[in-house]
């Protein structure tokens, strides 16, 4: 079992193997957070590396006021957001003007093939969503963070997190139902 207090203490005492344990424990979490925000594979890897460097450099500031996973997810989220802000060409608008009327793009043949695998299909739909929706869905459903923890990670107020979750689920449901109707015609 992973003991946060023990591992952090060992890392602060210059135990590199303890840091390896921390990386192994949280590398999937860091990748999930970054993967939903950043598109380019090479940049994803660089950002993941940057996150773990920041964790190592700032671990002495972690005071166990939250779970270690929450603190690490926040560093990953903020690092990805900072990357996107520096590369604004790749960064979608924070809130598209038509967000209440947001719809997915029409499918092409490649997407039809992907749809056959439901997990890949749902991931494809999530990838098409505004980044706020992608982030809260990933943190809530895949990483099982609470709404309060997502607020702590992203800085998005808890009520807004709940609203994003509701809207994102609604969008997914509407798109899936629409596609099922198409298939049954």
Number of C-alpha atoms within 10 A of each C-alpha: 3 9 8 14 12 11 18 21 14 15 20 16 10 11 13 12 12 18 19 12 14 21 17 11 13 15 16 14 21 25 18 19 25 25 23 24 22 19 13 10 10 9 15 20 14 10 21 22 17 16 25 20 12 15 20 16 11 10 17 12 8 14 11 11 8 11 13 18 18 21 20 22 28 22 21 28 23 18 18 25 17 12 18 16 13 11 10 11 9 13 16 13 11 9 11 11 9 8 10 10 8 13 14 13 9 6 10 8 8 8 14 12 11 15 19 10 10 10 11 14 17 15 14 14 19 22 16 13 18 19 19 19 22 22 24 28 22 19 23 17 11 12 16 12 19 16 20 15 21 23 20 17 21 22 14 17 14 17 12 14 24 18 14 20 22 13 16 20 15 12 21 17 12 14 17 16 12 11 14 11 10 9 8 6 5
